[in-house]
Amino acid sequence: MQKPSVVFFGTPQIAADTLEYLINHEFRVKVVISQPDRPKGRGLHTEKTPVKLTAERYGISVYQPEKLRTADFTELLKSFNADFFAVIAYGRILSKDILQIPHQACLNIHYSLLPRYRGAAPVHFTLINGDTETGVTVIKMDEGMDTGDIVGVRRLPVSEEDRLASLGNKLTLPGAELLAEVMQNYVQITPVPQMHAAATYTGKITADMSHICWSDSANTHPNLFRALHPSPGIFFMYKERRIKITDLRTAPEHIGTHKGYGAGGQEAENYKYGQVISVGKDGILIACGEGVLSLLQLKPEGKNDMPAGDFANGYGIKPGDCLHENRTEENK
């Protein structure tokens, strides 16, 4: 049985991996649509998108329009006479006119269990919120933001060790498999409307999110670290220098809100958030708005990664000192 024909829309590596899966499983990818190549890096050299590189490797034509809402582009898409448009992390909204072009449907892989985490950063917020389950959803696209009817779902666990890259990798193959299955069996599938009242939305990942606040609960920082590691990472400011945190953990044996507990478990004086409780084999213990955080590895700006204890020795940090140069508040 001949596999369906596809116009593929995508830009980053996660989309390139899906494209390669479809090609290797004999789906007839007629053309690839990707974002324009952009300058990157310190030298601002123009780099091809991962999807473009994959398409070229298989001899598939690539189009990279700056504008989608043109009569010429619409007519071009019609000329491919495709069964499906497959959209994975393309990065642009498709108009109603484009959504109506394929013979069967315009399908999108979304890396969450819709309607949870609509928007551009579902994998990030799965980790930020400490979810233990996630998945991939394939929807029949409409004009809304991830609001289309569901035509396929696959659930997956999230481990405590997962970070952004590992969780993205864990979702890629199931997403590609699910998309292929949906396209192959589409005429037998009954689309299911989403429960719009239960929808949640992700915001954009901003640079400001990387700057941690000690006034937050200690439990939030490891999740934020998982979501932003290795890039852009999380950091705090100390003596006007950016200190990137490269490993950390909560210290459940040191409990309390603004009330620090010494390394031996003895109740100490009340600590303010951002204040150093101890420096030692557990790294640097910091009082947070609730609970205690252990900084294990740090990378000062312009220097190599180092154990937190070495950082403390180099900067002369001792119990009672404050690391409270936060983005929104002064230590209280």
BELHUQUI-V851363 format. One record per helix or strand. SS is the DSSP state (2 for helix, 1 for strand). FROM is the first residue (numbers start at 1). TO is the last residue. If there is no record, write none. Layout:
# BELHUQUI-V851363
SS,FROM,TO + SS,FROM,TO
This chain:
# BELHUQUI-V851363
1,5,10 + 2,13,24 + 1,28,33 + 1,38,40 + 1,45,47 + 2,50,57 + 1,62,63 + 2,71,79 + 1,84,88 + 2,96,99 + 1,105,110 + 1,118,118 + 2,122,128 + 1,133,140 + 1,149,157 + 2,164,184 + 2,186,188 + 1,192,192 + 2,196,198 + 1,201,201 + 2,207,210 + 1,211,211 + 1,217,217 + 2,218,228 + 1,234,238 + 1,241,250 + 1,259,261 + 1,267,270 + 1,275,280 + 1,283,287 + 1,290,290 + 1,292,300 + 1,306,307 + 2,308,315 + 1,322,322 + 1,325,325
